[in-house]
Amino acid sequence: MADIGTERKGKAQAVAMRLWNSRWPLAAGFVAVLIVYGFAGMSGYVVLLAGAVLVAAAILPPGVARQSTENAAAVEASGLQQLSGEYLAAAVADPLIIFDRSAAIVHANAAAVAAFGGIAPGMSLSLKFRAPEMQSLLDNMLAGNVASDSVDYIERLPVERAYRVSASSVGHATDLYVLVFKDQSEARRIDRMRADFIANASHELRTPLASIAGFIETLRGPARNDPAAREQFLQIMQNQTSRMARLIDDLLSLSRLEMKPYLKLGTEVDLRQALDSVIDSLGPLAKENGVVIERDFAEGPLAVPGDRDELFQVFENLLENACKYGQSGGRVVVSITRSDSDTEPGIDVTIRDFGPGIPEEHIPRITERFYRVDVENSRTQKGTGLGLSIVKHILTRHNARLSIWSEVGKGAAFTVHLPVR
């Protein structure tokens, strides 16, 4: 009986202690209830009920408050325990390989099998990846020198791919390690393109700048008092500045297109009207080059979804090239035909010249930036080397494509395939 009395006394002291520690929150709670009672005219029973709730909350054992949190953590832990390493590896989009202390493969996810092929549990990683950087990475991990490390690795076959490979240990004292291969191929390709673009643009701008600087020096020196030489040099300088202006305009156009690679095709473009406008605008150039532009348009409506200004730029570029580089043929034919194919319905616009044509080996690269079939002839015709690259980007925005046919001595034909839906 004495023990029971002592136990009851201890519980009473604990409750009293909790009430004492919560005296200020309890007092604030009671004051709030009384204020609400005074202004809202509540029943006295409500006040008594609120007071009972406050007291019960104050004397509630701390363990009870933590119980719900602990239960949630237990549920979460049981869910994680049900997940195996195989399921977690499968959820990773990048190639992932788990291996043990002998550098033998324990598991490889589907992405790793697709990327490297011939991977199976038990296979030695040292035999699969023989590159020195991979061997060094594996040696460092298995020696325990670092908790995690990464290297650059290039897989040569079946196609060359560049990876950033990260290695780290799995948990503590598991004797398991993981390799994750992050594909860097596209990023490196873009970096190379950017470097080439900057080098080419710098070269294209440096040439006219050097010419202008040389003529300015000559005009200030030997040709200072020579009116004929001065007039000639000023004309050359004007031509060079015009060339730089065209190059800068094309660079800005290309930059804008690359910043917004997708286009909302919300409006209809009348191709007949657009091509008539292009032909009219280039009439003086064609006359200057002795070229006759012929039309061969299909009957009926010829409308496609797209941006009129951008498509105008496409056809203007192609027709201008035909008039300049195909002028020896004496004529250019602009045709519009319908493609009634079930798989690719659309409208085809073909600009055909009868000039010297393009050698076959140049056709795959002709839409690259600054690529020229004949550098001297291109500069004579005031070309920037960016026109067809701009054409390709605009057509990509329109879900369209460009096909090129040419035969040396028989001219060239550039066909724009525009979808109608």
C-alpha angles and dihedrals in degrees: 000000000000090000091051091050091048091050092050091047091052092050091049091051090050092051091047090050092051090049090050093049089050096045096114097047088046092051091049090049093051092048090051091050092049092049091051090046091052097049101033099042095229124177118269090238089063090055091051091048092050091050091051091052092051092051092047091051091051096051095041108121113252091236092064091057091054095046097085092049091049091048091052091049090050091052091049092048092050090051092051091048089058091059115089127207088251092060092047092049091050090055091059113092094204123075108275130185127187116203139173136231092282090057090247118145113253097177139350123194124231093263091057092049090050093047100044106015126202093057117146136161112275095029116131115248090206090061094043097049108036098167112122093236091055092047090051091049093051093046092052093049096047091045089056093234093134135020091220136002140171138205139178114254131182121207109206102191141097085358128349112265129173119217137185102218119204123191127192140157121261112236121311125313092351094120088221128121135187134217119201119192114206111196110232097169097107093044091051092047090053091048091053091048091050092050092048091047093052092047093049094045091049090050093048092051096041094060098060091038091055090048092051092046091051094050092047089054090049093049090052091049131025096005095046093111099028109101095186094051091043092054092048094048094047090053091052091048091051090052091050094049089049089053091052091048091053091048093050091048090052092047091052091048091051092048092052091049093050092049090055106034094166128065130197103229098212102138135059122238120206102221094195091057094042093051092046088055092049092049092048092049092051095043094103091050092050091049091049090053094043094246127143116210115215126196126217107173126169119240124256131029115341105188130144133178112260150087113302096208093051094047089047087055091051095052093041091054094048096045093045090053091049092052093047104039099028097045093115088069091061096220144054125203120211112194136178120199135170121241108212095184113142091220097045114018113181148104125285123210114194126189109193128185130184099216131117094302130219123283111247096241091062098052098081091054102036094101094054118111114272092357112145131183091206113017097193094046091047093054091045088055090049094246122163098202091237103087099093091041089057089048091053093050094049092049090050088055089053094048086244132126141213125227124189129204123182141158123190110255094012103071134243138276125207113196123193113203109204121186118227095209 
